[in-house]
Amino acid sequence: MSEPTIGHNSTTEDDAVTKFSKDQLKAVIERIERLEEEKKTISDDIKDVYVEAKGNGYDVKALRTIVRLRKQDPNDRAEEETILDTYMHALGMV
């Protein structure tokens, strides 16, 4: 009687693992691609809102600054404003 070779089962298992890894990798890549497309769409929508705001007379630079400031932690924002105010006073800008 001949016994099955261990290498044969190992190769089959390796092939299954390799296929699973490839499928998993492909799924990850496809998710990233979908999210990148969604990100581009959202970015385009944001640009459209800024264009609309500019058309309504708003200063886009000021709007971008406000959006950035609102994202910050209130303590970090207060610290940044204090430092900026200190520097502006030191330079005689206020």
Residue frames as a rotation matrix with the C-alpha (Angstrom) as fourth column:
MET 1
0.570 0.822 0.000 0.00
0.822 -0.570 0.000 0.00
0.000 0.000 -1.000 0.00
SER 2
-0.511 -0.710 0.484 1.21
0.674 -0.681 -0.287 3.43
0.533 0.180 0.827 -0.76
GLU 3
-0.003 0.453 -0.891 0.55
0.860 -0.454 -0.234 6.27
-0.511 -0.767 -0.388 1.62
PRO 4
0.777 0.292 0.558 -0.49
0.552 -0.741 -0.381 9.70
0.302 0.604 -0.737 0.40
THR 5
-0.321 -0.944 0.079 2.35
0.821 -0.319 -0.473 12.15
0.472 -0.087 0.877 0.30
ILE 6
0.051 0.279 -0.959 2.26
0.815 -0.567 -0.122 14.99
-0.578 -0.775 -0.256 2.77
GLY 7
-0.810 -0.459 -0.366 3.45
0.171 -0.781 0.601 17.40
-0.561 0.424 0.711 0.14
HIS 8
-0.716 0.588 0.377 0.34
0.514 0.078 0.854 16.76
0.473 0.805 -0.358 -1.95
ASN 9
0.300 0.850 -0.432 -2.07
0.935 -0.172 0.310 17.87
0.189 -0.497 -0.847 0.77
SER 10
-0.091 -0.436 -0.896 0.20
0.612 -0.734 0.295 20.75
-0.786 -0.521 0.333 1.66
THR 11
-0.950 -0.270 0.159 0.21
0.278 -0.493 0.825 21.97
-0.144 0.827 0.543 -1.93
THR 12
-0.266 0.934 0.238 -3.57
0.705 0.020 0.709 21.81
0.658 0.357 -0.663 -2.11
GLU 13
0.432 0.383 -0.817 -3.83
0.873 -0.404 0.272 23.73
-0.226 -0.831 -0.509 1.16
ASP 14
-0.488 -0.691 -0.533 -1.25
0.458 -0.723 0.518 26.24
-0.743 0.009 0.669 -0.06
ASP 15
-0.833 0.245 0.496 -3.23
0.440 -0.252 0.862 26.72
0.336 0.936 0.103 -3.26
ALA 16
0.200 0.969 -0.145 -6.42
0.848 -0.096 0.522 27.31
0.492 -0.227 -0.841 -1.24
VAL 17
0.249 -0.196 -0.948 -4.64
0.727 -0.609 0.317 29.80
-0.640 -0.769 -0.009 1.02
THR 18
-0.799 -0.600 -0.041 -3.11
0.393 -0.572 0.720 31.53
-0.455 0.559 0.693 -1.99
LYS 19
-0.508 0.695 0.509 -6.51
0.593 -0.146 0.792 31.79
0.625 0.704 -0.338 -3.71
PHE 20
0.466 0.673 -0.574 -8.07
0.880 -0.283 0.383 33.11
0.095 -0.683 -0.724 -0.50
SER 21
-0.129 -0.622 -0.772 -5.26
0.599 -0.669 0.439 35.66
-0.790 -0.406 0.459 -0.14
LYS 22
-0.919 -0.189 0.345 -5.65
0.393 -0.423 0.816 36.77
-0.008 0.886 0.463 -3.76
ASP 23
-0.102 0.968 0.230 -9.44
0.728 -0.085 0.681 37.06
0.678 0.237 -0.696 -3.38
GLN 24
0.451 0.229 -0.863 -9.04
0.844 -0.425 0.328 38.97
-0.292 -0.876 -0.385 -0.14
LEU 25
-0.541 -0.739 -0.402 -6.46
0.486 -0.665 0.568 41.30
-0.687 0.112 0.718 -1.70
LYS 26
-0.771 0.316 0.554 -8.70
0.491 -0.259 0.832 41.89
0.406 0.913 0.044 -4.70
ALA 27
0.288 0.937 -0.199 -11.64
0.849 -0.153 0.506 42.72
0.444 -0.315 -0.839 -2.40
VAL 28
0.165 -0.320 -0.933 -9.51
0.715 -0.613 0.336 45.19
-0.680 -0.722 0.128 -0.44
ILE 29
-0.842 -0.538 0.035 -8.29
0.387 -0.559 0.733 46.89
-0.375 0.631 0.679 -3.62
GLU 30
-0.470 0.743 0.476 -11.84
0.615 -0.112 0.781 47.12
0.633 0.660 -0.405 -5.01
ARG 31
0.460 0.606 -0.649 -13.09
0.888 -0.324 0.327 48.67
-0.012 -0.726 -0.687 -1.75
ILE 32
-0.244 -0.645 -0.724 -10.29
0.525 -0.716 0.460 51.25
-0.815 -0.268 0.514 -1.85
GLU 33
-0.905 -0.097 0.414 -11.12
0.421 -0.339 0.841 52.05
0.059 0.936 0.348 -5.48
ARG 34
0.015 0.988 0.154 -14.81
0.800 -0.104 0.590 52.53
0.599 0.115 -0.792 -4.65
LEU 35
0.463 0.121 -0.878 -13.97
0.788 -0.510 0.345 54.77
-0.406 -0.852 -0.331 -1.70
GLU 36
-0.627 -0.734 -0.262 -11.53
0.465 -0.622 0.631 56.80
-0.626 0.273 0.731 -3.81
GLU 37
-0.665 0.468 0.581 -14.30
0.540 -0.235 0.808 57.35
0.515 0.852 -0.097 -6.37
GLU 38
0.430 0.838 -0.335 -16.71
0.837 -0.232 0.495 58.40
0.337 -0.493 -0.802 -3.60
LYS 39
0.062 -0.513 -0.856 -14.05
0.703 -0.586 0.402 60.73
-0.708 -0.627 0.325 -2.21
LYS 40
-0.886 -0.386 0.258 -13.61
0.442 -0.532 0.722 62.34
-0.141 0.754 0.642 -5.64
THR 41
-0.202 0.906 0.373 -17.37
0.668 -0.151 0.728 62.77
0.716 0.396 -0.575 -5.97
ILE 42
0.561 0.387 -0.732 -17.60
0.823 -0.361 0.439 64.36
-0.095 -0.848 -0.521 -2.52
SER 43
-0.372 -0.787 -0.492 -14.61
0.613 -0.606 0.506 66.59
-0.697 -0.114 0.708 -3.27
ASP 44
-0.808 0.143 0.572 -16.29
0.478 -0.408 0.778 67.77
0.345 0.901 0.261 -6.47
ASP 45
0.261 0.963 -0.065 -19.50
0.768 -0.166 0.619 68.46
0.586 -0.211 -0.783 -4.51
ILE 46
0.293 -0.236 -0.926 -17.57
0.782 -0.498 0.375 70.54
-0.550 -0.834 0.038 -1.96
LYS 47
-0.796 -0.605 0.038 -15.96
0.490 -0.605 0.627 72.55
-0.356 0.518 0.778 -4.77
ASP 48
-0.424 0.727 0.539 -19.44
0.595 -0.225 0.772 73.18
0.682 0.648 -0.337 -6.21
VAL 49
0.526 0.610 -0.592 -20.65
0.844 -0.291 0.450 74.50
0.103 -0.737 -0.668 -2.83
TYR 50
-0.165 -0.668 -0.726 -17.69
0.610 -0.647 0.457 76.90
-0.775 -0.368 0.514 -2.63
VAL 51
-0.882 -0.097 0.462 -18.40
0.455 -0.433 0.778 78.10
0.124 0.896 0.426 -6.19
GLU 52
0.058 0.986 0.154 -22.06
0.723 -0.148 0.674 78.63
0.688 0.072 -0.722 -5.25
ALA 53
0.434 0.052 -0.900 -21.05
0.828 -0.416 0.375 80.48
-0.355 -0.908 -0.224 -2.07
LYS 54
-0.638 -0.726 -0.255 -18.70
0.514 -0.648 0.562 82.72
-0.573 0.228 0.787 -4.06
GLY 55
-0.669 0.466 0.579 -21.52
0.517 -0.267 0.813 83.43
0.533 0.844 -0.062 -6.49
ASN 56
0.458 0.867 -0.197 -23.64
0.717 -0.230 0.658 84.53
0.525 -0.442 -0.727 -3.54
GLY 57
0.554 -0.275 0.786 -20.95
-0.228 -0.958 -0.175 86.99
0.801 -0.082 -0.593 -2.44
TYR 58
0.964 -0.232 0.131 -19.19
-0.071 0.252 0.965 85.00
-0.257 -0.939 0.227 0.27
ASP 59
0.262 -0.954 -0.148 -15.41
-0.951 -0.230 -0.206 85.10
0.162 0.195 -0.967 0.63
VAL 60
0.771 0.074 -0.633 -14.27
-0.173 0.980 -0.095 81.53
0.613 0.183 0.769 -0.07
LYS 61
-0.299 -0.944 -0.142 -10.95
0.024 0.142 -0.990 81.95
0.954 -0.299 -0.019 1.74
ALA 62
-0.535 0.185 0.824 -12.81
-0.815 -0.371 -0.446 83.01
0.223 -0.910 0.349 4.90
LEU 63
0.592 0.806 -0.019 -15.21
-0.786 0.583 0.205 80.07
0.177 -0.106 0.978 4.53
ARG 64
0.434 -0.516 -0.739 -12.33
0.061 0.835 -0.547 77.61
0.899 0.193 0.393 4.22
THR 65
-0.641 -0.682 0.352 -10.70
-0.257 -0.242 -0.936 79.13
0.724 -0.690 -0.020 7.32
ILE 66
-0.132 0.687 0.715 -13.93
-0.990 -0.127 -0.061 78.81
0.049 -0.716 0.697 9.30
VAL 67
0.777 0.401 -0.485 -14.37
-0.435 0.899 0.046 75.18
0.455 0.176 0.873 8.23
ARG 68
-0.017 -0.884 -0.467 -10.77
0.143 0.460 -0.876 74.45
0.990 -0.082 0.119 9.26
LEU 69
-0.688 -0.252 0.680 -11.21
-0.541 -0.447 -0.713 76.18
0.484 -0.858 0.171 12.63
ARG 70
0.254 0.887 0.384 -14.45
-0.960 0.182 0.215 74.34
0.121 -0.424 0.898 13.37
LYS 71
0.611 -0.110 -0.784 -12.65
-0.101 0.971 -0.215 71.02
0.785 0.211 0.583 12.89
GLN 72
-0.432 -0.900 0.064 -10.11
-0.123 -0.011 -0.992 71.92
0.893 -0.436 -0.106 15.57
ASP 73
-0.043 0.275 -0.961 -10.40
0.938 0.342 0.056 71.08
0.344 -0.899 -0.273 19.23
PRO 74
0.799 0.446 0.403 -11.63
0.322 -0.883 0.341 74.24
0.508 -0.143 -0.849 21.02
ASN 75
0.771 -0.572 -0.281 -8.59
0.179 -0.230 0.957 74.28
-0.612 -0.788 -0.075 23.34
ASP 76
-0.145 -0.837 0.527 -6.17
0.851 0.166 0.498 73.92
-0.505 0.521 0.688 20.42
ARG 77
0.178 0.308 0.935 -7.97
0.808 -0.588 0.040 76.68
0.562 0.748 -0.354 18.55
ALA 78
0.980 0.198 -0.019 -7.86
0.167 -0.765 0.623 79.02
0.109 -0.613 -0.782 21.58
GLU 79
0.394 -0.910 -0.131 -4.14
0.410 0.047 0.911 78.34
-0.822 -0.413 0.392 22.01
GLU 80
-0.233 -0.452 0.861 -3.48
0.969 -0.030 0.246 79.04
-0.085 0.892 0.445 18.32
GLU 81
0.515 0.517 0.684 -5.50
0.580 -0.798 0.167 82.28
0.632 0.310 -0.710 18.47
THR 82
0.927 -0.216 -0.308 -3.64
0.171 -0.488 0.856 83.40
-0.335 -0.846 -0.415 21.62
ILE 83
-0.002 -0.986 0.169 -0.25
0.652 0.126 0.748 82.79
-0.759 0.112 0.642 20.01
LEU 84
-0.127 0.021 0.992 -1.30
0.940 -0.316 0.127 84.56
0.316 0.949 0.020 16.82
ASP 85
0.827 0.497 0.263 -2.64
0.374 -0.835 0.403 87.53
0.420 -0.235 -0.877 18.81
THR 86
0.666 -0.657 -0.354 0.60
0.296 -0.203 0.933 87.70
-0.685 -0.726 0.059 20.82
TYR 87
-0.275 -0.803 0.528 2.73
0.838 0.069 0.542 87.70
-0.472 0.591 0.654 17.67
MET 88
0.149 0.406 0.902 0.54
0.819 -0.562 0.117 90.31
0.554 0.721 -0.416 15.99
HIS 89
0.976 0.165 -0.144 0.82
0.219 -0.742 0.633 92.61
-0.002 -0.649 -0.760 19.04
ALA 90
0.318 -0.939 -0.132 4.59
0.449 0.027 0.893 92.13
-0.835 -0.343 0.430 19.12
LEU 91
-0.481 -0.484 0.731 4.78
0.857 -0.085 0.508 93.15
-0.184 0.871 0.456 15.47
GLY 92
-0.712 0.241 -0.660 2.49
-0.051 -0.955 -0.293 96.17
-0.701 -0.175 0.692 15.98
MET 93
-0.925 0.377 0.049 -0.17
0.127 0.187 0.974 94.73
0.358 0.907 -0.221 13.67
VAL 94
-0.063 0.941 -0.332 -3.05
0.884 0.207 0.419 95.23
0.463 -0.267 -0.845 16.15
